[in-house]
Structure formats: structure tokens, C-alpha cells
């Protein structure tokens, strides 16, 4: 993966087939992950730190305005 960071779990919401996780990542507390519930190896608990990563071609820059 081109981009790797560590984020702190701020919120975990179960949605049936997936879990929505909100992270504090690089000072942004609105970084959202959609994690399939088949990903049993993750410890998704409030306050835990997890590593996330993505490829450059999968990233999009958004205008903050």
C-alpha cells in the first residue's frame, strides 16, 4: 500500500453485513471505514488504534469548502 497511517477508533456501529468505524486519523475525526463483518481478525473497540492503508489510485482529494 502506498499510504499507511494509524488511527484511533472513535465510534463503531454495526450495520448487519458491515461495521461502520469512525477514526481520528491525522487530526481528522471524521475518517470513516466500512469494514465487512467477515473481517474477524480486527479488534474494533472504542479507543483502540488500528493501522489503515490505501493505494494512491484509490485516493481522492476533496476541496474542504
PDB file of N, H, CA, C and O in Angstrom:
ATOM      1  N   UNK A   1       0.843  -1.172   0.000  1.00  0.00           N
ATOM      2  CA  UNK A   1       0.000   0.000   0.000  1.00  0.00           C
ATOM      3  C   UNK A   1       0.892   1.241   0.000  1.00  0.00           C
ATOM      4  O   UNK A   1       1.937   1.277   0.651  1.00  0.00           O
ATOM      5  N   UNK A   2       0.460   2.243  -0.737  1.00  0.00           N
ATOM      6  H   UNK A   2      -0.388   2.214  -1.266  1.00  0.00           H
ATOM      7  CA  UNK A   2       1.234   3.479  -0.843  1.00  0.00           C
ATOM      8  C   UNK A   2       1.111   4.358   0.392  1.00  0.00           C
ATOM      9  O   UNK A   2       2.075   5.016   0.784  1.00  0.00           O
ATOM     10  N   UNK A   3      -0.053   4.374   1.000  1.00  0.00           N
ATOM     11  H   UNK A   3      -0.836   3.840   0.682  1.00  0.00           H
ATOM     12  CA  UNK A   3      -0.328   5.243   2.145  1.00  0.00           C
ATOM     13  C   UNK A   3      -0.710   4.392   3.350  1.00  0.00           C
ATOM     14  O   UNK A   3      -1.644   3.593   3.283  1.00  0.00           O
ATOM     15  N   UNK A   4       0.011   4.567   4.445  1.00  0.00           N
ATOM     16  H   UNK A   4       0.769   5.216   4.499  1.00  0.00           H
ATOM     17  CA  UNK A   4      -0.260   3.822   5.677  1.00  0.00           C
ATOM     18  C   UNK A   4      -0.261   4.783   6.849  1.00  0.00           C
ATOM     19  O   UNK A   4       0.650   5.599   6.995  1.00  0.00           O
ATOM     20  N   UNK A   5      -1.284   4.686   7.684  1.00  0.00           N
ATOM     21  H   UNK A   5      -2.024   4.023   7.565  1.00  0.00           H
ATOM     22  CA  UNK A   5      -1.410   5.548   8.853  1.00  0.00           C
ATOM     23  C   UNK A   5      -2.001   4.738  10.002  1.00  0.00           C
ATOM     24  O   UNK A   5      -2.543   3.652   9.800  1.00  0.00           O
ATOM     25  N   UNK A   6      -1.889   5.281  11.199  1.00  0.00           N
ATOM     26  H   UNK A   6      -1.449   6.163  11.364  1.00  0.00           H
ATOM     27  CA  UNK A   6      -2.521   4.694  12.376  1.00  0.00           C
ATOM     28  C   UNK A   6      -3.585   5.655  12.866  1.00  0.00           C
ATOM     29  O   UNK A   6      -3.336   6.852  13.002  1.00  0.00           O
ATOM     30  N   UNK A   7      -4.775   5.128  13.130  1.00  0.00           N
ATOM     31  H   UNK A   7      -4.978   4.155  13.019  1.00  0.00           H
ATOM     32  CA  UNK A   7      -5.878   5.947  13.620  1.00  0.00           C
ATOM     33  C   UNK A   7      -6.464   5.372  14.892  1.00  0.00           C
ATOM     34  O   UNK A   7      -6.335   4.180  15.170  1.00  0.00           O
ATOM     35  N   UNK A   8      -7.113   6.236  15.666  1.00  0.00           N
ATOM     36  H   UNK A   8      -7.219   7.205  15.440  1.00  0.00           H
ATOM     37  CA  UNK A   8      -7.763   5.828  16.912  1.00  0.00           C
ATOM     38  C   UNK A   8      -9.258   5.703  16.666  1.00  0.00           C
ATOM     39  O   UNK A   8      -9.875   6.609  16.105  1.00  0.00           O
ATOM     40  N   UNK A   9      -9.844   4.587  17.084  1.00  0.00           N
ATOM     41  H   UNK A   9      -9.343   3.851  17.540  1.00  0.00           H
ATOM     42  CA  UNK A   9     -11.274   4.340  16.876  1.00  0.00           C
ATOM     43  C   UNK A   9     -12.094   5.247  17.789  1.00  0.00           C
ATOM     44  O   UNK A   9     -11.932   5.226  19.010  1.00  0.00           O
ATOM     45  N   UNK A  10     -12.973   6.043  17.185  1.00  0.00           N
ATOM     46  H   UNK A  10     -13.104   6.060  16.194  1.00  0.00           H
ATOM     47  CA  UNK A  10     -13.835   6.979  17.904  1.00  0.00           C
ATOM     48  C   UNK A  10     -15.280   6.483  18.002  1.00  0.00           C
ATOM     49  O   UNK A  10     -16.006   6.858  18.922  1.00  0.00           O
ATOM     50  N   UNK A  11     -15.696   5.633  17.043  1.00  0.00           N
ATOM     51  H   UNK A  11     -15.106   5.329  16.296  1.00  0.00           H
ATOM     52  CA  UNK A  11     -17.090   5.164  17.012  1.00  0.00           C
ATOM     53  C   UNK A  11     -17.155   3.865  16.223  1.00  0.00           C
ATOM     54  O   UNK A  11     -16.459   3.707  15.220  1.00  0.00           O
ATOM     55  N   UNK A  12     -17.989   2.939  16.674  1.00  0.00           N
ATOM     56  H   UNK A  12     -18.555   3.068  17.488  1.00  0.00           H
ATOM     57  CA  UNK A  12     -18.202   1.663  15.986  1.00  0.00           C
ATOM     58  C   UNK A  12     -19.701   1.423  15.926  1.00  0.00           C
ATOM     59  O   UNK A  12     -20.371   1.402  16.959  1.00  0.00           O
ATOM     60  N   UNK A  13     -20.238   1.238  14.703  1.00  0.00           N
ATOM     61  H   UNK A  13     -19.694   1.255  13.864  1.00  0.00           H
ATOM     62  CA  UNK A  13     -21.675   0.984  14.534  1.00  0.00           C
ATOM     63  C   UNK A  13     -21.856  -0.246  13.655  1.00  0.00           C
ATOM     64  O   UNK A  13     -21.388  -0.285  12.517  1.00  0.00           O
ATOM     65  N   UNK A  14     -22.535  -1.243  14.193  1.00  0.00           N
ATOM     66  H   UNK A  14     -22.915  -1.212  15.118  1.00  0.00           H
ATOM     67  CA  UNK A  14     -22.835  -2.482  13.471  1.00  0.00           C
ATOM     68  C   UNK A  14     -23.991  -2.227  12.508  1.00  0.00           C
ATOM     69  O   UNK A  14     -25.015  -1.665  12.898  1.00  0.00           O
ATOM     70  N   UNK A  15     -23.825  -2.646  11.233  1.00  0.00           N
ATOM     71  H   UNK A  15     -22.994  -3.102  10.917  1.00  0.00           H
ATOM     72  CA  UNK A  15     -24.849  -2.452  10.202  1.00  0.00           C
ATOM     73  C   UNK A  15     -25.209  -3.761   9.496  1.00  0.00           C
ATOM     74  O   UNK A  15     -25.473  -3.744   8.293  1.00  0.00           O
ATOM     75  N   UNK A  16     -25.228  -4.871  10.190  1.00  0.00           N
ATOM     76  H   UNK A  16     -25.013  -4.885  11.167  1.00  0.00           H
ATOM     77  CA  UNK A  16     -25.603  -6.141   9.569  1.00  0.00           C
ATOM     78  C   UNK A  16     -24.440  -6.782   8.845  1.00  0.00           C
ATOM     79  O   UNK A  16     -23.671  -7.529   9.450  1.00  0.00           O
ATOM     80  N   UNK A  17     -24.293  -6.502   7.542  1.00  0.00           N
ATOM     81  H   UNK A  17     -24.918  -5.895   7.049  1.00  0.00           H
ATOM     82  CA  UNK A  17     -23.226  -7.124   6.756  1.00  0.00           C
ATOM     83  C   UNK A  17     -21.888  -6.411   6.896  1.00  0.00           C
ATOM     84  O   UNK A  17     -20.865  -6.935   6.455  1.00  0.00           O
ATOM     85  N   UNK A  18     -21.877  -5.219   7.504  1.00  0.00           N
ATOM     86  H   UNK A  18     -22.709  -4.794   7.862  1.00  0.00           H
ATOM     87  CA  UNK A  18     -20.638  -4.481   7.703  1.00  0.00           C
ATOM     88  C   UNK A  18     -20.704  -3.672   9.002  1.00  0.00           C
ATOM     89  O   UNK A  18     -21.763  -3.516   9.611  1.00  0.00           O
ATOM     90  N   UNK A  19     -19.553  -3.173   9.394  1.00  0.00           N
ATOM     91  H   UNK A  19     -18.693  -3.299   8.899  1.00  0.00           H
ATOM     92  CA  UNK A  19     -19.456  -2.293  10.554  1.00  0.00           C
ATOM     93  C   UNK A  19     -18.880  -0.970  10.086  1.00  0.00           C
ATOM     94  O   UNK A  19     -17.907  -0.932   9.333  1.00  0.00           O
ATOM     95  N   UNK A  20     -19.491   0.115  10.541  1.00  0.00           N
ATOM     96  H   UNK A  20     -20.282   0.084  11.153  1.00  0.00           H
ATOM     97  CA  UNK A  20     -19.009   1.465  10.223  1.00  0.00           C
ATOM     98  C   UNK A  20     -18.112   1.908  11.371  1.00  0.00           C
ATOM     99  O   UNK A  20     -18.515   1.884  12.534  1.00  0.00           O
ATOM    100  N   UNK A  21     -16.887   2.313  11.029  1.00  0.00           N
ATOM    101  H   UNK A  21     -16.560   2.333  10.085  1.00  0.00           H
ATOM    102  CA  UNK A  21     -15.914   2.718  12.034  1.00  0.00           C
ATOM    103  C   UNK A  21     -15.474   4.149  11.734  1.00  0.00           C
ATOM    104  O   UNK A  21     -15.062   4.464  10.618  1.00  0.00           O
ATOM    105  N   UNK A  22     -15.569   5.012  12.751  1.00  0.00           N
ATOM    106  H   UNK A  22     -15.904   4.756  13.658  1.00  0.00           H
ATOM    107  CA  UNK A  22     -15.094   6.392  12.595  1.00  0.00           C
ATOM    108  C   UNK A  22     -13.772   6.506  13.335  1.00  0.00           C
ATOM    109  O   UNK A  22     -13.667   6.150  14.509  1.00  0.00           O
ATOM    110  N   UNK A  23     -12.757   7.012  12.627  1.00  0.00           N
ATOM    111  H   UNK A  23     -12.842   7.302  11.674  1.00  0.00           H
ATOM    112  CA  UNK A  23     -11.407   7.129  13.180  1.00  0.00           C
ATOM    113  C   UNK A  23     -11.003   8.580  13.364  1.00  0.00           C
ATOM    114  O   UNK A  23     -11.481   9.472  12.663  1.00  0.00           O
ATOM    115  N   UNK A  24     -10.113   8.795  14.323  1.00  0.00           N
ATOM    116  H   UNK A  24      -9.725   8.070  14.892  1.00  0.00           H
ATOM    117  CA  UNK A  24      -9.339  10.031  14.399  1.00  0.00           C
ATOM    118  C   UNK A  24      -8.045   9.703  13.669  1.00  0.00           C
ATOM    119  O   UNK A  24      -7.184   8.995  14.193  1.00  0.00           O
ATOM    120  N   UNK A  25      -7.918  10.225  12.455  1.00  0.00           N
ATOM    121  H   UNK A  25      -8.617  10.800  12.029  1.00  0.00           H
ATOM    122  CA  UNK A  25      -6.765   9.909  11.609  1.00  0.00           C
ATOM    123  C   UNK A  25      -6.116  11.209  11.165  1.00  0.00           C
ATOM    124  O   UNK A  25      -6.732  12.006  10.458  1.00  0.00           O
ATOM    125  N   UNK A  26      -4.889  11.420  11.573  1.00  0.00           N
ATOM    126  H   UNK A  26      -4.388  10.772  12.147  1.00  0.00           H
ATOM    127  CA  UNK A  26      -4.139  12.634  11.227  1.00  0.00           C
ATOM    128  C   UNK A  26      -4.883  13.902  11.635  1.00  0.00           C
ATOM    129  O   UNK A  26      -4.848  14.902  10.919  1.00  0.00           O
ATOM    130  N   UNK A  27      -5.553  13.860  12.780  1.00  0.00           N
ATOM    131  H   UNK A  27      -5.581  13.047  13.362  1.00  0.00           H
ATOM    132  CA  UNK A  27      -6.282  15.022  13.274  1.00  0.00           C
ATOM    133  C   UNK A  27      -7.676  15.186  12.713  1.00  0.00           C
ATOM    134  O   UNK A  27      -8.392  16.105  13.111  1.00  0.00           O
ATOM    135  N   UNK A  28      -8.084  14.317  11.796  1.00  0.00           N
ATOM    136  H   UNK A  28      -7.502  13.571  11.473  1.00  0.00           H
ATOM    137  CA  UNK A  28      -9.433  14.353  11.222  1.00  0.00           C
ATOM    138  C   UNK A  28     -10.262  13.286  11.930  1.00  0.00           C
ATOM    139  O   UNK A  28     -10.010  12.091  11.772  1.00  0.00           O
ATOM    140  N   UNK A  29     -11.253  13.719  12.712  1.00  0.00           N
ATOM    141  H   UNK A  29     -11.458  14.689  12.840  1.00  0.00           H
ATOM    142  CA  UNK A  29     -12.073  12.767  13.476  1.00  0.00           C
ATOM    143  C   UNK A  29     -13.267  12.255  12.682  1.00  0.00           C
ATOM    144  O   UNK A  29     -14.142  11.601  13.250  1.00  0.00           O
ATOM    145  N   UNK A  30     -13.325  12.532  11.395  1.00  0.00           N
ATOM    146  H   UNK A  30     -12.614  13.062  10.933  1.00  0.00           H
ATOM    147  CA  UNK A  30     -14.445  12.101  10.551  1.00  0.00           C
ATOM    148  C   UNK A  30     -14.001  11.131   9.463  1.00  0.00           C
ATOM    149  O   UNK A  30     -14.657  11.033   8.425  1.00  0.00           O
ATOM    150  N   UNK A  31     -12.913  10.421   9.676  1.00  0.00           N
ATOM    151  H   UNK A  31     -12.381  10.501  10.518  1.00  0.00           H
ATOM    152  CA  UNK A  31     -12.437   9.437   8.707  1.00  0.00           C
ATOM    153  C   UNK A  31     -13.257   8.167   8.907  1.00  0.00           C
ATOM    154  O   UNK A  31     -13.200   7.555   9.974  1.00  0.00           O
ATOM    155  N   UNK A  32     -14.020   7.767   7.886  1.00  0.00           N
ATOM    156  H   UNK A  32     -14.066   8.264   7.020  1.00  0.00           H
ATOM    157  CA  UNK A  32     -14.977   6.661   8.001  1.00  0.00           C
ATOM    158  C   UNK A  32     -14.474   5.426   7.250  1.00  0.00           C
ATOM    159  O   UNK A  32     -14.008   5.518   6.114  1.00  0.00           O
ATOM    160  N   UNK A  33     -14.579   4.280   7.903  1.00  0.00           N
ATOM    161  H   UNK A  33     -14.957   4.205   8.826  1.00  0.00           H
ATOM    162  CA  UNK A  33     -14.279   2.990   7.284  1.00  0.00           C
ATOM    163  C   UNK A  33     -15.555   2.162   7.217  1.00  0.00           C
ATOM    164  O   UNK A  33     -16.393   2.230   8.116  1.00  0.00           O
ATOM    165  N   UNK A  34     -15.700   1.391   6.163  1.00  0.00           N
ATOM    166  H   UNK A  34     -15.020   1.336   5.433  1.00  0.00           H
ATOM    167  CA  UNK A  34     -16.770   0.400   6.049  1.00  0.00           C
ATOM    168  C   UNK A  34     -16.071  -0.953   6.021  1.00  0.00           C
ATOM    169  O   UNK A  34     -15.412  -1.306   5.043  1.00  0.00           O
ATOM    170  N   UNK A  35     -16.224  -1.706   7.108  1.00  0.00           N
ATOM    171  H   UNK A  35     -16.759  -1.419   7.902  1.00  0.00           H
ATOM    172  CA  UNK A  35     -15.491  -2.956   7.283  1.00  0.00           C
ATOM    173  C   UNK A  35     -16.457  -4.132   7.179  1.00  0.00           C
ATOM    174  O   UNK A  35     -17.412  -4.202   7.952  1.00  0.00           O
ATOM    175  N   UNK A  36     -16.235  -5.067   6.233  1.00  0.00           N
ATOM    176  H   UNK A  36     -15.459  -5.010   5.605  1.00  0.00           H
ATOM    177  CA  UNK A  36     -17.101  -6.248   6.150  1.00  0.00           C
ATOM    178  C   UNK A  36     -17.045  -7.032   7.462  1.00  0.00           C
ATOM    179  O   UNK A  36     -15.977  -7.167   8.059  1.00  0.00           O
ATOM    180  N   UNK A  37     -18.177  -7.543   7.905  1.00  0.00           N
ATOM    181  H   UNK A  37     -19.044  -7.433   7.420  1.00  0.00           H
ATOM    182  CA  UNK A  37     -18.203  -8.299   9.156  1.00  0.00           C
ATOM    183  C   UNK A  37     -17.529  -9.655   9.040  1.00  0.00           C
ATOM    184  O   UNK A  37     -17.421 -10.375  10.033  1.00  0.00           O
ATOM    185  N   UNK A  38     -17.078 -10.013   7.858  1.00  0.00           N
ATOM    186  H   UNK A  38     -17.165  -9.429   7.052  1.00  0.00           H
ATOM    187  CA  UNK A  38     -16.293 -11.236   7.688  1.00  0.00           C
ATOM    188  C   UNK A  38     -14.832 -11.009   8.090  1.00  0.00           C
ATOM    189  O   UNK A  38     -14.040 -11.952   8.099  1.00  0.00           O
ATOM    190  N   UNK A  39     -14.470  -9.763   8.421  1.00  0.00           N
ATOM    191  H   UNK A  39     -15.113  -8.997   8.414  1.00  0.00           H
ATOM    192  CA  UNK A  39     -13.101  -9.419   8.837  1.00  0.00           C
ATOM    193  C   UNK A  39     -12.948  -9.636  10.336  1.00  0.00           C
ATOM    194  O   UNK A  39     -12.808  -8.675  11.093  1.00  0.00           O
ATOM    195  N   UNK A  40     -12.974 -10.880  10.764  1.00  0.00           N
ATOM    196  H   UNK A  40     -13.088 -11.660  10.149  1.00  0.00           H
ATOM    197  CA  UNK A  40     -12.959 -11.220  12.189  1.00  0.00           C
ATOM    198  C   UNK A  40     -11.635 -10.936  12.880  1.00  0.00           C
ATOM    199  O   UNK A  40     -11.587 -10.884  14.109  1.00  0.00           O
ATOM    200  N   UNK A  41     -10.554 -10.750  12.121  1.00  0.00           N
ATOM    201  H   UNK A  41     -10.593 -10.793  11.123  1.00  0.00           H
ATOM    202  CA  UNK A  41      -9.246 -10.584  12.746  1.00  0.00           C
ATOM    203  C   UNK A  41      -9.024  -9.182  13.311  1.00  0.00           C
ATOM    204  O   UNK A  41      -8.016  -8.946  13.977  1.00  0.00           O
ATOM    205  N   UNK A  42      -9.939  -8.248  13.062  1.00  0.00           N
ATOM    206  H   UNK A  42     -10.759  -8.440  12.521  1.00  0.00           H
ATOM    207  CA  UNK A  42      -9.795  -6.885  13.567  1.00  0.00           C
ATOM    208  C   UNK A  42     -10.425  -6.741  14.951  1.00  0.00           C
ATOM    209  O   UNK A  42     -11.480  -7.314  15.221  1.00  0.00           O
ATOM    210  N   UNK A  43      -9.777  -5.980  15.819  1.00  0.00           N
ATOM    211  H   UNK A  43      -8.919  -5.515  15.599  1.00  0.00           H
ATOM    212  CA  UNK A  43     -10.292  -5.716  17.164  1.00  0.00           C
ATOM    213  C   UNK A  43     -10.864  -4.300  17.175  1.00  0.00           C
ATOM    214  O   UNK A  43     -10.184  -3.351  17.565  1.00  0.00           O
ATOM    215  N   UNK A  44     -12.124  -4.166  16.743  1.00  0.00           N
ATOM    216  H   UNK A  44     -12.676  -4.937  16.426  1.00  0.00           H
ATOM    217  CA  UNK A  44     -12.757  -2.862  16.567  1.00  0.00           C
ATOM    218  C   UNK A  44     -13.457  -2.425  17.850  1.00  0.00           C
ATOM    219  O   UNK A  44     -14.667  -2.596  17.998  1.00  0.00           O
ATOM    220  N   UNK A  45     -12.684  -1.863  18.771  1.00  0.00           N
ATOM    221  H   UNK A  45     -11.701  -1.724  18.651  1.00  0.00           H
ATOM    222  CA  UNK A  45     -13.228  -1.379  20.041  1.00  0.00           C
ATOM    223  C   UNK A  45     -12.860   0.086  20.209  1.00  0.00           C
ATOM    224  O   UNK A  45     -11.793   0.521  19.777  1.00  0.00           O
ATOM    225  N   UNK A  46     -13.761   0.852  20.845  1.00  0.00           N
ATOM    226  H   UNK A  46     -14.629   0.498  21.195  1.00  0.00           H
ATOM    227  CA  UNK A  46     -13.510   2.269  21.085  1.00  0.00           C
ATOM    228  C   UNK A  46     -12.161   2.471  21.761  1.00  0.00           C
ATOM    229  O   UNK A  46     -11.815   1.771  22.712  1.00  0.00           O
ATOM    230  N   UNK A  47     -11.414   3.433  21.258  1.00  0.00           N
ATOM    231  H   UNK A  47     -11.695   4.002  20.485  1.00  0.00           H
ATOM    232  CA  UNK A  47     -10.122   3.767  21.847  1.00  0.00           C
ATOM    233  C   UNK A  47      -8.950   2.991  21.291  1.00  0.00           C
ATOM    234  O   UNK A  47      -7.804   3.411  21.450  1.00  0.00           O
ATOM    235  N   UNK A  48      -9.210   1.856  20.635  1.00  0.00           N
ATOM    236  H   UNK A  48     -10.141   1.514  20.506  1.00  0.00           H
ATOM    237  CA  UNK A  48      -8.116   1.080  20.044  1.00  0.00           C
ATOM    238  C   UNK A  48      -7.494   1.844  18.886  1.00  0.00           C
ATOM    239  O   UNK A  48      -8.164   2.627  18.212  1.00  0.00           O
ATOM    240  N   UNK A  49      -6.214   1.611  18.665  1.00  0.00           N
ATOM    241  H   UNK A  49      -5.670   0.976  19.213  1.00  0.00           H
ATOM    242  CA  UNK A  49      -5.543   2.147  17.489  1.00  0.00           C
ATOM    243  C   UNK A  49      -5.413   1.034  16.462  1.00  0.00           C
ATOM    244  O   UNK A  49      -5.054  -0.097  16.788  1.00  0.00           O
ATOM    245  N   UNK A  50      -5.713   1.379  15.208  1.00  0.00           N
ATOM    246  H   UNK A  50      -6.004   2.299  14.942  1.00  0.00           H
ATOM    247  CA  UNK A  50      -5.577   0.409  14.123  1.00  0.00           C
ATOM    248  C   UNK A  50      -4.817   1.054  12.974  1.00  0.00           C
ATOM    249  O   UNK A  50      -4.835   2.273  12.803  1.00  0.00           O
ATOM    250  N   UNK A  51      -4.153   0.219  12.195  1.00  0.00           N
ATOM    251  H   UNK A  51      -4.138  -0.771  12.334  1.00  0.00           H
ATOM    252  CA  UNK A  51      -3.439   0.694  11.015  1.00  0.00           C
ATOM    253  C   UNK A  51      -4.362   0.574   9.814  1.00  0.00           C
ATOM    254  O   UNK A  51      -5.040  -0.438   9.634  1.00  0.00           O
ATOM    255  N   UNK A  52      -4.378   1.614   8.996  1.00  0.00           N
ATOM    256  H   UNK A  52      -3.827   2.435   9.141  1.00  0.00           H
ATOM    257  CA  UNK A  52      -5.152   1.601   7.759  1.00  0.00           C
ATOM    258  C   UNK A  52      -4.221   1.966   6.614  1.00  0.00           C
ATOM    259  O   UNK A  52      -3.209   2.636   6.814  1.00  0.00           O
ATOM    260  N   UNK A  53      -4.567   1.525   5.424  1.00  0.00           N
ATOM    261  H   UNK A  53      -5.390   0.981   5.261  1.00  0.00           H
ATOM    262  CA  UNK A  53      -3.757   1.839   4.259  1.00  0.00           C
ATOM    263  C   UNK A  53      -4.589   1.811   2.996  1.00  0.00           C
ATOM    264  O   UNK A  53      -5.639   1.172   2.940  1.00  0.00           O
ATOM    265  N   UNK A  54      -4.109   2.512   1.981  1.00  0.00           N
ATOM    266  H   UNK A  54      -3.255   3.031   2.026  1.00  0.00           H
ATOM    267  CA  UNK A  54      -4.801   2.543   0.704  1.00  0.00           C
ATOM    268  C   UNK A  54      -3.788   2.860  -0.386  1.00  0.00           C
ATOM    269  O   UNK A  54      -2.743   3.457  -0.126  1.00  0.00           O
ATOM    270  N   UNK A  55      -4.106   2.459  -1.591  1.00  0.00           N
ATOM    271  H   UNK A  55      -4.955   1.974  -1.802  1.00  0.00           H
ATOM    272  CA  UNK A  55      -3.270   2.734  -2.750  1.00  0.00           C
ATOM    273  C   UNK A  55      -3.545   4.140  -3.270  1.00  0.00           C
ATOM    274  O   UNK A  55      -4.664   4.642  -3.161  1.00  0.00           O
ATOM    275  N   UNK A  56      -2.527   4.766  -3.830  1.00  0.00           N
ATOM    276  H   UNK A  56      -1.618   4.358  -3.918  1.00  0.00           H
ATOM    277  CA  UNK A  56      -2.662   6.138  -4.336  1.00  0.00           C
ATOM    278  C   UNK A  56      -3.788   6.268  -5.348  1.00  0.00           C
ATOM    279  O   UNK A  56      -4.504   7.269  -5.340  1.00  0.00           O
ATOM    280  N   UNK A  57      -3.962   5.282  -6.217  1.00  0.00           N
ATOM    281  H   UNK A  57      -3.380   4.468  -6.224  1.00  0.00           H
ATOM    282  CA  UNK A  57      -5.007   5.372  -7.239  1.00  0.00           C
ATOM    283  C   UNK A  57      -6.415   5.287  -6.650  1.00  0.00           C
ATOM    284  O   UNK A  57      -7.387   5.596  -7.338  1.00  0.00           O
ATOM    285  N   UNK A  58      -6.537   4.877  -5.398  1.00  0.00           N
ATOM    286  H   UNK A  58      -5.747   4.625  -4.838  1.00  0.00           H
ATOM    287  CA  UNK A  58      -7.840   4.796  -4.734  1.00  0.00           C
ATOM    288  C   UNK A  58      -8.170   6.045  -3.921  1.00  0.00           C
ATOM    289  O   UNK A  58      -9.258   6.139  -3.355  1.00  0.00           O
ATOM    290  N   UNK A  59      -7.247   7.004  -3.856  1.00  0.00           N
ATOM    291  H   UNK A  59      -6.362   6.927  -4.316  1.00  0.00           H
ATOM    292  CA  UNK A  59      -7.441   8.219  -3.056  1.00  0.00           C
ATOM    293  C   UNK A  59      -8.021   9.341  -3.917  1.00  0.00           C
ATOM    294  O   UNK A  59      -7.775   9.419  -5.121  1.00  0.00           O
ATOM    295  N   UNK A  60      -8.800  10.206  -3.262  1.00  0.00           N
ATOM    296  H   UNK A  60      -9.000  10.142  -2.285  1.00  0.00           H
ATOM    297  CA  UNK A  60      -9.351  11.394  -3.918  1.00  0.00           C
ATOM    298  C   UNK A  60      -9.153  12.581  -2.994  1.00  0.00           C
ATOM    299  O   UNK A  60      -9.432  12.501  -1.797  1.00  0.00           O
ATOM    300  N   UNK A  61      -8.674  13.670  -3.548  1.00  0.00           N
ATOM    301  H   UNK A  61      -8.448  13.734  -4.519  1.00  0.00           H
ATOM    302  CA  UNK A  61      -8.536  14.908  -2.774  1.00  0.00           C
ATOM    303  C   UNK A  61      -9.842  15.682  -2.887  1.00  0.00           C
ATOM    304  O   UNK A  61     -10.373  15.861  -3.984  1.00  0.00           O
ATOM    305  N   UNK A  62     -10.358  16.140  -1.751  1.00  0.00           N
ATOM    306  H   UNK A  62      -9.927  15.994  -0.861  1.00  0.00           H
ATOM    307  CA  UNK A  62     -11.615  16.881  -1.724  1.00  0.00           C
ATOM    308  C   UNK A  62     -11.357  18.316  -1.298  1.00  0.00           C
ATOM    309  O   UNK A  62     -10.512  18.572  -0.440  1.00  0.00           O
ATOM    310  N   UNK A  63     -12.081  19.245  -1.894  1.00  0.00           N
ATOM    311  H   UNK A  63     -12.767  19.037  -2.590  1.00  0.00           H
ATOM    312  CA  UNK A  63     -11.999  20.645  -1.514  1.00  0.00           C
ATOM    313  C   UNK A  63     -12.712  20.813  -0.175  1.00  0.00           C
ATOM    314  O   UNK A  63     -13.885  20.454  -0.065  1.00  0.00           O
ATOM    315  N   UNK A  64     -12.036  21.349   0.851  1.00  0.00           N
ATOM    316  H   UNK A  64     -11.084  21.640   0.762  1.00  0.00           H
ATOM    317  CA  UNK A  64     -12.662  21.457   2.175  1.00  0.00           C
ATOM    318  C   UNK A  64     -13.759  22.512   2.266  1.00  0.00           C
ATOM    319  O   UNK A  64     -14.389  22.646   3.315  1.00  0.00           O
ATOM    320  N   UNK A  65     -13.997  23.249   1.214  1.00  0.00           N
ATOM    321  H   UNK A  65     -13.485  23.140   0.362  1.00  0.00           H
ATOM    322  CA  UNK A  65     -15.019  24.312   1.243  1.00  0.00           C
ATOM    323  C   UNK A  65     -16.401  23.777   1.037  1.00  0.00           C
ATOM    324  O   UNK A  65     -17.365  24.542   1.034  1.00  0.00           O
TER     325      UNK A  65
END
